[in-house]
Amino acid sequence: MVPTITAFEKSPDRGKGLARDMRVRWALEEVGQAYRTRLLSFEAMKEPAHRFLNPFGQIPTYEEGDLVLFESGAIVLHIAERHTSLLPALLPADENARSRAIAWMFAALNTLEPPIFEHALARILEHGETWYEARRTILEERIHKRLKELAEHLGSADWLDGDFSAGDLLMVTVLQRLKGTGLLDIHAPLLAYIDRGEARPAYQRAFKAQWAVFEAASGQR
Ligand SMILES: N[C@@H](CCC(=O)N[C@@H](CS)C(=O)NCC(=O)O)C(=O)O
């Protein structure tokens, strides 16, 4: 069954691929699963029809027969779990290694993403506030602490725990939000890590698909 995902009709990131549908597209490409995309305006995301799929009125969602999912991490985990017989898979066959890969998925979304996303939001929504510089400094200190720890764990390895996994997929998408901020400059291994993720053919296909949406929307303006 071909699943349907939702994505922004006009992504506010202007085609940079930072919206969270990108994680889902990338996971689907990694496992070779075709998918359909339903594009939504900001207004449509808040309508009851979409809130039925995601109570928070956000993208991405995932529909596959009777199954409806929201939360990008849960969707990527579902895709990974449904395609474990593939080689290479997004989750390792060994049970302990699989649990560790899932731990990295949580680490990406629970330990790294919160300060990184807060920083991005602050840059957009709070930069005019009198206290903005102080808040920015605090958030950047928190981010640097986590990036240093992550880079130390990664060391000279290509991926976080053995082969590329769903944990790496989520981690790379989380770190990408820092590109252009300068915050990654002193964490060179992480820049190379993001590059490795982005070089994967599945990532390239996913990026192209979301870019096509942005280009089509730009043409209509
Ligand atoms: N934790 C959720 C966050 C979803 C989320 O923040 N989606 C954004 C796009 S990346 C969105 O829909 N923003 C519009 C809004 O919240 O109104 C996930 O990982 O799926």
The ligand as an SDF file (V2000), in Angstrom:
LIG
                    3D

 20 19  0  0  0  0  0  0  0  0999 V2000
    7.1810   17.2040   16.9440 N   0  0  0  0  0  0  0  0  0  0  0  0
    6.5070   17.3340   15.6890 C   0  0  0  0  0  0  0  0  0  0  0  0
    6.6620   18.7790   15.2360 C   0  0  0  0  0  0  0  0  0  0  0  0
    5.8790   19.0380   13.9600 C   0  0  0  0  0  0  0  0  0  0  0  0
    6.0810   20.4710   13.5050 C   0  0  0  0  0  0  0  0  0  0  0  0
    6.5470   21.3540   14.2540 O   0  0  0  0  0  0  0  0  0  0  0  0
    5.7410   20.7180   12.2550 N   0  0  0  0  0  0  0  0  0  0  0  0
    5.8840   22.0420   11.7140 C   0  0  0  0  0  0  0  0  0  0  0  0
    6.5660   21.9650   10.3580 C   0  0  0  0  0  0  0  0  0  0  0  0
    8.2120   21.3480   10.4800 S   0  0  0  0  0  0  0  0  0  0  0  0
    4.5240   22.6550   11.5030 C   0  0  0  0  0  0  0  0  0  0  0  0
    3.6030   21.9840   11.1130 O   0  0  0  0  0  0  0  0  0  0  0  0
    4.4350   23.9740   11.7570 N   0  0  0  0  0  0  0  0  0  0  0  0
    3.2440   24.7180   11.5520 C   0  0  0  0  0  0  0  0  0  0  0  0
    2.4480   24.9320   12.7910 C   0  0  0  0  0  0  0  0  0  0  0  0
    2.8390   24.4490   13.8650 O   0  0  0  0  0  0  0  0  0  0  0  0
    1.4270   25.5920   12.6760 O   0  0  0  0  0  0  0  0  0  0  0  0
    7.1130   16.3660   14.6670 C   0  0  0  0  0  0  0  0  0  0  0  0
    8.2870   16.0340   14.8070 O   0  0  0  0  0  0  0  0  0  0  0  0
    6.4080   15.9380   13.7390 O   0  0  0  0  0  0  0  0  0  0  0  0
  1  2  1  0
  2  3  1  0
  2 18  1  0
  3  4  1  0
  4  5  1  0
  5  6  2  0
  5  7  1  0
  7  8  1  0
  8  9  1  0
  8 11  1  0
  9 10  1  0
 11 12  2  0
 11 13  1  0
 13 14  1  0
 14 15  1  0
 15 16  2  0
 15 17  1  0
 18 19  2  0
 18 20  1  0
M  END
$$$$
